[in-house]
Amino acid sequence: MGAIFFVAHIVLRSLVTAGTDPVVFATRGFWVPINALGLAGAILVLLALPAMYARLAGSSGVAGWVGIALVSVAWLFFGVFLSLYALLILPWLAEAAPALVSGSAPPPTGVVPAFLTSLLAWLVGTVLLGIPFMTGRLEPRWVGYLVPVSALWMLLGNLVIAPGGPAASVPINLLSNLGPVLLSTALGYLGIGMWSAAERAEQRNSDFMALFSVGRRRDGLPLPHRKE
């Protein structure tokens, strides 16, 4: 669910920011709900990452743990922090100090090193996360290739496709924001697989208990009951 929320937020944000100055789109009524959706999705994805490691632990070992940890650090910046900034800080700055958020304004000093550090964590983390899928120890194999590609696309989108911020063209804007969409797609697919596997296991346990109960009744033996 978190991945779906975040992808929807990326698509909507790409539509409303294309060809528009940040001072304008940050003060429109739909800006806050769009980024609230992104923040909710980012938090849900972040909370699901430790549970995802439980599935990978047997096949990925320490490398998988480090990969999940690095992806979590990167997601804290790109998913949670940037969504929170867009939700709470950007609208206020657009009204109080529009010169600081206009398209020609330079980014804050600390954002560039944080961006590069988080991008490096994203790249290394997704490579480590993808290794057991690439080598066939986990399925599906395409997840192992998609997660590091998401980091490379993040670099491509921000430094090549749209280096100056939101592009004027909607397709180009969507293309530049494809990195988080690719990662969210892979993580969402794994999350759905984990949820389905848990449901199947619960159903098997229910079927076993039902058969056990029927067998005990046919033998004329008392069924197990909870001691009061």
C-alpha positions in Angstrom: 0.0 0.0 0.0 2.8 2.4 0.8 4.5 1.8 -2.5 1.2 2.6 -4.3 0.7 5.8 -2.3 4.2 6.9 -3.1 4.0 6.1 -6.8 0.7 8.0 -7.1 2.3 11.0 -5.3 5.2 10.9 -7.8 2.9 10.9 -10.8 0.7 13.7 -9.4 3.6 15.8 -8.4 5.2 15.4 -11.8 2.0 16.6 -13.4 1.5 19.7 -11.3 5.1 20.9 -11.3 5.8 20.6 -15.0 6.5 24.0 -16.5 5.4 25.8 -13.3 7.6 27.9 -10.9 7.9 26.5 -7.4 6.5 29.7 -6.0 3.3 29.0 -7.9 2.7 25.3 -7.4 3.8 25.3 -3.7 0.9 27.7 -2.8 -1.8 25.8 -4.7 -4.4 23.9 -2.7 -3.6 20.5 -4.1 0.1 20.7 -3.2 -0.3 19.8 0.5 -2.6 16.7 -0.1 -0.3 15.4 -2.8 2.7 15.5 -0.5 0.8 14.2 2.4 0.0 11.2 0.3 3.8 10.9 -0.5 4.8 11.2 3.1 2.3 8.5 4.2 3.5 6.2 1.4 7.2 6.8 2.3 6.6 6.1 6.0 4.7 2.9 5.2 7.5 1.7 2.9 10.1 2.5 5.5 8.3 0.6 8.2 8.0 -2.4 5.9 11.7 -2.7 5.1 12.7 -4.5 8.3 10.0 -7.0 7.8 11.2 -7.5 4.2 14.7 -8.4 5.6 13.1 -11.3 7.5 12.3 -12.9 4.1 15.8 -12.2 2.7 17.8 -13.1 5.8 18.3 -16.8 5.0 19.5 -16.1 1.4 21.4 -12.8 1.8 23.0 -12.9 5.2 24.9 -9.8 6.3 25.0 -8.3 2.9 21.2 -8.2 2.8 21.0 -6.6 6.2 23.5 -3.9 5.1 21.6 -3.4 1.9 18.2 -3.0 3.7 19.9 -0.6 6.2 21.4 1.6 3.4 18.2 1.6 1.4 16.4 2.7 4.6 18.9 5.6 5.1 18.4 6.7 1.5 14.6 6.4 1.8 14.7 8.6 4.9 16.1 11.4 2.8 14.4 10.9 -0.6 11.1 9.6 0.6 10.4 10.9 4.1 12.5 14.1 4.4 11.8 15.5 0.9 8.1 14.8 1.3 8.0 16.4 4.7 9.9 19.4 3.4 7.5 19.8 0.4 4.5 19.4 2.8 5.5 21.8 5.6 8.4 24.0 4.6 8.1 24.7 0.9 4.6 26.3 1.0 5.7 28.6 3.9 8.8 29.6 2.1 6.9 30.3 -1.1 4.8 32.9 0.7 7.4 34.3 3.2 10.5 34.2 1.1 9.7 33.4 -2.6 13.2 34.3 -3.7 14.5 31.3 -1.8 12.4 28.8 -3.7 12.2 30.2 -7.2 13.5 28.2 -10.1 16.7 30.2 -10.3 17.5 30.0 -6.6 20.4 27.8 -5.6 19.7 24.8 -3.3 20.6 25.1 0.4 24.2 24.3 1.2 23.6 21.1 3.1 21.1 19.6 0.6 23.7 18.8 -2.0 26.0 16.7 0.2 22.9 15.0 1.8 21.6 14.3 -1.7 24.8 12.7 -2.9 25.3 10.7 0.3 21.8 9.4 0.2 22.2 8.6 -3.5 25.4 6.6 -2.8 23.6 4.7 0.0 20.7 4.0 -2.4 23.1 2.6 -5.1 25.2 0.4 -2.8 22.2 -0.7 -0.8 20.2 -1.8 -3.8 23.2 -3.7 -5.3 23.6 -5.6 -2.0 19.8 -6.1 -1.8 19.7 -7.3 -5.4 22.5 -9.9 -5.3 20.4 -12.8 -4.0 17.8 -12.2 -6.7 20.4 -11.8 -9.5 22.1 -15.0 -8.5 18.8 -16.9 -8.3 18.8 -17.6 -4.6 15.6 -15.6 -4.4 12.8 -15.0 -6.9 11.9 -13.1 -9.1 15.3 -12.4 -10.7 14.1 -9.1 -12.3 13.8 -7.5 -8.9 17.6 -7.9 -8.5 18.2 -5.9 -11.6 15.4 -3.3 -11.1 16.5 -2.0 -7.7 20.1 -0.9 -8.6 18.7 0.5 -11.9 16.4 2.7 -9.8 19.5 4.3 -8.2 21.1 4.9 -11.6 17.9 6.4 -12.9 17.7 8.7 -9.9 21.2 10.0 -10.9 20.2 10.2 -14.5 17.0 12.0 -13.8 18.4 14.6 -11.5 21.7 15.3 -13.3 20.9 14.7 -17.0 17.2 14.7 -17.8 16.1 17.5 -15.5 19.1 19.0 -13.7 17.4 22.4 -13.1 14.4 21.0 -11.3 10.9 20.2 -12.7 10.9 20.1 -16.5 8.5 22.1 -18.6 7.3 18.9 -20.4 5.1 16.5 -18.4 6.6 13.3 -20.1 10.1 14.6 -19.3 9.1 15.4 -15.8 7.7 11.9 -15.3 10.8 10.4 -16.9 13.1 12.3 -14.5 11.2 11.0 -11.5 11.2 7.4 -12.6 13.9 6.3 -10.1 11.7 6.2 -7.0 8.9 4.6 -9.0 11.2 1.7 -10.0 12.3 1.1 -6.4 8.7 1.4 -5.1 7.5 -1.1 -7.8 10.1 -3.7 -6.8 9.6 -3.2 -3.0 5.8 -3.2 -3.5 6.0 -6.5 -5.5 8.0 -8.1 -2.7 5.6 -6.8 -0.1 2.6 -8.3 -1.9 4.5 -11.6 -2.2 5.2 -11.6 1.6 1.6 -10.8 2.4 0.3 -13.6 0.0 2.7 -16.1 1.5 1.6 -15.2 5.0 -2.1 -15.7 4.0 -1.3 -19.1 2.4 0.5 -20.2 5.5 -2.4 -19.1 7.7 -4.8 -21.0 5.5 -2.7 -24.1 5.7 -2.6 -23.9 9.5 -6.4 -23.4 9.5 -6.9 -26.5 7.3 -4.6 -28.6 9.4 -6.4 -27.6 12.6 -9.7 -28.4 11.0 -8.6 -31.9 9.9 -7.1 -32.5 13.3 -10.4 -31.5 15.0 -12.3 -33.9 12.7 -9.9 -36.7 13.4 -10.1 -36.3 17.1 -13.9 -36.3 17.0 -13.9 -39.6 15.0 -11.6 -41.2 17.5 -14.0 -40.3 20.3 -11.2 -38.5 22.1 -11.7 -35.1 23.7 -10.7 -32.1 21.8 -7.9 -29.9 23.2 -9.3 -27.0 25.1 -7.9 -24.0 26.9 -7.4 -24.4 30.6 -9.3 -21.8 32.6 
